[in-house]
Amino acid sequence: GHEAVRSMCRQIESWAEEVGKPKREVSKQASDVDSAVSEIMGREEGEIRAAVSVRKKQERAEKLTELKEQLRQRYAEGEDAICQTQRHYNAVFKQLMSDVVRKMVVEEGMRIDGRGLDDVRPITSRASVLPRTHGSALFTRGETQALAVVTLGDDKSAQKLDNVQSKTDNEMKRFYLQYFFPPSSVGETGRVGAPGRRELGHGELAERALLPVIPEQDDFPYTMRVESTITESNGSSSMASVCGGNLALRDAGVPLKTDVAGVAMGLILNQEDGSYAILSDILGNEDALGDMDFKVAGDAHNISAVQMDIKVEGITVDIMRDALAKAEEARGHILSEMTRCDPPPTLEVSEHAPTIHTMEVDPSYLGMIIGSGGKNVKQLIADFGLTTVNCNVEGKPEGTIEILGPKRSQVLACADHIESMCRVPSVGDVYKQAPVVEVLPFGCLVETGPGSQALCHISELANQRVETVEDVVQEGGFLDVKVIEVADGGRKVRVSARQLLPDYVPGKPRQGGGDRGGDRGGDRGGDR
């Protein structure tokens, strides 16, 4: 941990002393930034303050651009120019804005958009904004907005990991969040392609924030993908992705362990006397001109993810303690606003989402269910319109079957069909309208379930003597039967039709003679 990093730093410093070269001397600019800032501030502070205090981001940017050009003409042109180069002037103007913002915060407790230090921007949220998706939500906080969409799938939709963090060769992620920040979200145009470093980092942070509340696979067997598209950005879009992702997962019917939210905290630090001010829910300008961007995500009392960017030294334990306390207050407020989502999340798996049903059968029946070369499984998929039937679920006990299909009714019908294939008949079970699959000289075979047959001996077809089986039943017909004998672990079953007839009297022999044929052919009929 920290000790290992310190050891590495000491070794690097020792190495630099041995083989390093003297640092290059950088000459100061002809006109010092601080002196130029001091002179211009005395003349133009009012105009600068008015420009940075414009409430709306786009209008504020336009006003600052206009002011920057005016000040450039005054102080960076001509023989008496205070700023000798454009680069020098850019540094001076940025410092002017920073000093004004910091002064407003420290001296007046006021921020550039008119909020107090602890205020969170107005929040609105809507769920089910895209009705055809499995789950969706639009989360808006001030001028930052995220559209989160959830897609559910099976194990084959999991993301395969192939990086230095992978623990095994076939490590898979059943929950992942992908963050998309198009140029249009900040009013620009540009190339849209593979995600860059910033998008990957923000997506990773939001994913880590939500991961602790994702249900276990036994409780929710789906793979979950969240895509957060930033439609408008003015600070803390990654934390908006956390809030929007939480609502979208709820809308998709994911039973989260609890709700989480995220907020970005800022800092204005006076390094001379150590005084500081903590800002809640910072804007983009406050991030750029302040000293810290501290993102904190979690539920009302616990933290699930943090990320800190700092620009100064001197972050003390007291500063961290205050920042975390204020972040907890802000998260509580955001979570409260999320409960007012209108329309609210559906909390149910969408009818457009695939249905996953997991069942367990006796492993000895798997061969029958799969069939030669997967013939039976392929037939199940075709007959019930399924996506897949997985009879070898990784990480689950042998005999676990996972059925995935586009419609719940089809998936459950397939599950019932498989259960009937594996059901062991018991003496006394009655099968109504059992199909007659084959007529034999000594009886007939009836289907008691998919792939299961039972023998109805000719002596059990009627209460009177039967000369030929065809006198009572034809192949392709139907017969009501009752199980009278189960042998060989349910693989050989004998049934009776006469015991279900209205004139059947238990113990009374058939009219016209005793049994014919005894057990002749009995070995054939009961095979399941």
N, C-alpha and C positions, 0 to 999 in steps of 0.2 A: 504494500500500500504506500502510504506517504513516506515511510522510512526508505523504501526501495527507490522512490523518486529522488529523495534527498541524496542517497548514495550515488545515483547516476549523475546528479548535478555536480557533486563534489569531484567525481572522476572527470567530467567534462572540463571543469575549471582547471584541474591539475594538468590535463592534456593540453589545454590552451596555453598554460604557462610554459610548457615545454616546446611546443611547435607553433604556437600562434604568432600572428604578426600584429604589430601595433595598430590600433584602430585609426581609421582615416579621420583627419581633422576636417570638420565641415564648417566652412565660414558662414557667419551670420549674414542675413540679407542686409542690403544697404540701409534699409529703414526697418527698425525693429517692430515686430508685430504688436507688442504690448504698448509701445509709445503711440503707434498709429491708432490702435483701438481706443486708447485714452483720449486722444485728441478728437477723433470723430465722434466718440460717444458723448462728449461734452456738447457737441453741436446738434447731433441727430438722434439722440435717445428717444425723443417723443415719436418721431416718424418710425423708427425701428420697432418700438413697442406697439404702435398702432398696427403695423403690418403683421407681426407675429401673433397678435391677439385676435385676428380674424378667425371666427369659429369654424368655418367649413374648410376642409383640407384643400380642395381645388381652388377656392377663392383666395385662401391664404398663400398658396404657391404662386398664383398669378400676381398677387400684391408684392410678395417678396422678390419675384423676378423683376418686376417694374422698379422697385426700390433699389435693387442691386445695380441696375443699369444707371439709375440717376446718381447714386453715390460714386459709381465708377467714373462717370464724367466729371464729378466734382473733385475727386481725390486721387484719381489714377491717370489723369491726363494733364498735359501742360508741364511747363518747367517747374512749377511750384507743387507738383503732385506729391502727396504724402506716400503713396504706394508707387514704387518704381516699376513693378512688373505685374502682369495679370495674375501670375501665381501668388505673388505676395498679397495682392488685393483679395483674392479668393480666400486666403487664410484669414485675413483681417475681417472680412464680412462674416465668415462662419463664427469667428470668435465674438463678434458684435452680437449676433443672434443668441449665442450661448450665454453671454453675460446678461443680456436682458431677460432671457427665460429664467436663469438661475436667480436673478434679483427678484423677479416677480414671485417665485416660489418661496424663497427664504424670507423676504421682507414682508410680503403681503399674504402668503399662503394661497396664492392664486395661480392657476395654470392657464396656458395659452387658449384653451377652449372654454374658459370660465368655470371649470370645476374646482372643487376643493381638493386637497391632497388625497383624501381617502375615498373620493367619489368614483363610482364605476359608471361608465357611459350607459345610456338607455339600452335595454335589451328587449328584443322581440324574437320569437321563434315559432316555426310552423312545421308540423310533421305531415307526412303523406303528401308532399307537394308534387311528387311524381308517382301517380297511382299505379303505373305498370311495373315499377321496380319492386323488389322484395322489401325495401324499407328506405325511407328518405326523410331528410329534415333540412330546413333552411334556418340557420342561426345567424342573427344580426346583433352586433354590439357596436353602437355608434356607427362609424363609417367602415367597419370591418365586417365582412359577411362570408360565410362558408356554406356551400351546398354539399351535404354529405349523403352518399348513396351506399346502401348495403346490398351485397349480393351473397346469397347462400348457395352452398354446393356440398358435394360429398367429399370423402377423403381424397379422391383423385384431383380435386380442385385445390388442394393444399399447396402452399408455395415451397418449393424445394430450395434448401439453403446450400449454397456452394461458395463459402467464404471462410475467412480465418476464424470466424466465430462458431462455425459448425462443430458440433461435438461428435457427430457420427457421419458416415458417408452418405446416409440416406435420411438426414434430418429434415423434417417437414414442419411448416408452420400452418396451423389450422385457423389462425387469426392474423390478419395483416392489414395495415392501413397505408394507403398510397395518397400522397399529397401533391396537388397540381396547382401551380401558381402561374396562370397565363399572364402575358404582358397587359392584357386588357384590364386586369384587376387594379392597375395603377394608372390607367388612362394612356397606355402606350401600345405600340405595335412592335412586333419582333418575331423572330423565328421560334417555332414551337417544335421541340423534338424530345429527345431522351431527357429524363430528369437530371438536373444538375446537382451540385453539392448541397446547395441550400434546400432544394426540395427534398432530397434524400434525408437530410438532417432533421428538417421539420416533421417529415412523415414518421421518422424513427421516434422522435420525441412524443408525438401524439399517440403512436402505437403503444409505447411503453406506459403512457398514462392510462390507457384503457385496458391493457392486458391483465392487470390484477383482478379486474371485476368480470372478466370473461368466464362463463360457466365451464365446468369440466365436461369432457367429451361424453361421459356416461349420462350427464344431465341434458346435454344438447349436442347431438352427434354431427351437427353441420360444421363445414368450413365457412368462415366468415371473412369477407373482404369489404373493407370500407374505402371508398374513394372520396376524398375531400377536395372539392374544387373551390378555390378562392375567387369569388366574383367581385369583391371589393376589398381593398386593404388599406388600413391606416393603423398599423400596429397590432401585434399579437395574433396574427392569423393562425399560428400553430395551436394556440390555446382555443381559438374559435373552432378549430378542427376537432379538438377534444370534446367540446360542448355539443357541436353538431353531430359528431360521431356517436356520442352517447345517446342522443335523441333518436338518431336513425337506427341504431341497434335495437332500441326499445320498439321502434315502429316496425322492425322486422320480426318482432316476437322473441328476441334473444333475452333469456331470463338473467339479466345482469345481477351480480351479487349486491351491488349498490350503484348509485349514480355518482359520476365524477364530473368535475369542471376544472377549468384552468384559467389562470390570470397572469399577466406580466407585470412585475413590480419594477419601479425605477428608483434612482437615487440621485440626489444632489448633495455633494460632499464638499465641505470647506476644509481643505487639507491644512490650512494654517492653524485653525483653532479646533478642528475635529468635529465641528457641528455638522449636522446633516438633516435632510428631509427625505422621507420615504414617499413615493408616489404610487398609487394603485391604478392599474389598468392604463399603462402608458400609451401615448400616441407614437406615431412614427417619428415625429420631430423631437419628442422627448427622449426617445431612444437614441437618436443621432446626436443630440446636444447634451444629454445627461451623462452620468457616470456609470450606470449599471442597467442591464436588462436581465432581470431575474424571473424566469418563468417557473411557476409552481402549479402543479395539478394534483388533484385528489378529491376525496369526498369532504364532508363538512369538517372532519376532525383529523383525517389521516392523509398523508402525502403518497402519491403513487409515482411521480416523476418530477424532476427539477432540472433546470439548465440555467447557468449563469454566464453572462458576458460582462466583464468589468474593464474599465478604461483607466482606473486609478489604483494606487496602492492605498492601504489603510482601511480595508474592510474589516471591522472588528466584530467580536462576538456579539456585542450589543446591537450593532447594525443588523447582523443576521437575525438575531432574536426578534427585533422589531419588524423586520421585513417579513419573516415567517408569520408573526402574529397578525400583521395587517393583511397578508395573503390569505390567512384562514378566514378573516372577516369578509374579505372580498369573495372568496369561494362560496361561503355561506349565502351571501346575497345573490350570487349568480345562480346557484342551485335553486334558490327560492324562486327566482325569475323563470327558470327552466320548467318548474312545475306549472307555470301559467301558459305553457305552450298551447297555441290554438291554431288549428285543431291539434289535439294531443296525440301522442303515439298510440297506435292501435293495440300494442302489447300482444299481438297474435301473429303467427306465421302467415304470410300472405298466401292467397290462393294461387298466385303466380309463382310462388317459390316451390322448388321440388320437395316432395315428401320423403323423409327417410324413416323407415321402420326397421327396428332391430328385434330379432327374435332368436330363441335358442331351441335347438332340436337335439335329439340323441345323435351323437357323431356317427353312429353306425348307419344312419339313414342318408348321410351326405352323398354317398355314391349313387343312391337311387335318385336323389334330387338333382344331382349334377348330370347324370347320364353319361353315356359313352361319348367322349370328346366334347362334353358340355352340351349334348343334344337337348336334354330336358330343360336346362337353364335357359338356353336360347329360345326354346318353345314357350317357356313362361314369359320371357321378355316380349316375345311377339304377341302372345295371346292377350296379355294384360296391358300392352302399350307402355312398358317400363323403360327406364334408362339403363339400369343394371341390376343384377342380383349377385351379390358378392357372398360366396360361401366360405371364404377364407379371409376373415377380417383380421388384419394385423393388430396384434396387441390384445386381442379378445380371446376368450376360451374357445377351444375347438367345439364346433357345433353352432357357433354364432353365425347368423345369416343377416345380412344387411340388404334391404330392398329400397331402391331409389326410383322414383317415378314422378312425372309431372302432376299427377292428380292423386289426392289422398284416397279416393274411393278405389282406384285401380290398385294402389299399393296394398291397401287392407284386404282387398279381394284376393290378391296373390298370397298374402300371409295366411289367410284362411285356407286357401288351396294347399299350401305347403303343410299346414297343420293337419289337414285331413289326410295327406299322403303319409304322414308319420304317426297318425293316431293308431293305437293298438286297440282293436275291438274287445269288448268285454261281453261275457255271456249275459244275455238279456237285452243288449242294444238292438234297436229297431231301425231298419233302413227303409224309408218309404220310396217307392218308385225307383228301386235300384235297377240300373240298366243290365239287361241280359247280354253278355258279351260273347258267349259261346254255348252251344247246345251239344251235349255229349250223350252217348247211349244210356248212361247211368245217372244223368242229372244235367244240371246247367251251372255255368259260372256267372255270378253276378258281381258287378263292380260296387264295392263298398267305399271306395275313395280313389283318388288319383293314383294309379299304379297298384291298387289293392283289389284283390278278387277273393271271393268265397264260394264254396261249393254248396249248392242246394241239391241234395240227393233226390232221386226220383221218388223215393218213399216219403219225402218231406214236401212234396208239391201239393198234395191234396189229401182229404180225409178218406177218400176211396182209392181203390187200386187204380194205378195209372199204367196203361200199356206202353205208351211212348211219351217221351218228354214233350214232343211237338203237340200232343193233345192238349197240353196246358199252357205252354209258353213257346214263343218263337224267338230266334236270335234277333236282337234289336228291339225287343219288347221291354217291358218293365215289370217288376215284381216287388211286392212288399215282403220283406223277410225279417226274421229275428235270429240273432246269434244264439246258437245252442252249444257250440264247442269251440274253444280256442286252444291251439297246441303250438309247440315249437316257438314259444315266445311271441306269439301273435302272427307267425308266418303261415300258419295253416288254420283256416277258419271254416267252420261248417254252419250253415244257416238253415232255417226252416220257414217255408211259406205257409204250411198248413196250421202252424201254431197261432197265426194271426187271423185265421178264418173265423167267422162268427159261430160256426157250429163245432168248433174244436173243443174237445173236453180232455183236459189233462189226464193221462193214464189210460184213456180209452184207446184200444188198438184201432188201426185203420180198417175200414170195411173192405172185405174182399181178400184178406190174407195178410201175412207178415211181411217182413222186409224182403226186398229183392236185391240180391247182389252183395249184401253185407257191406264190407269196406272196399268192394271192387272199384278200383280207380280212385280211391280216396286220396292217395298220395298226390294226385295231380291237382285236384280241385282247390286245395287250401293254400297253395303257394301265393304269397303276396308279392 
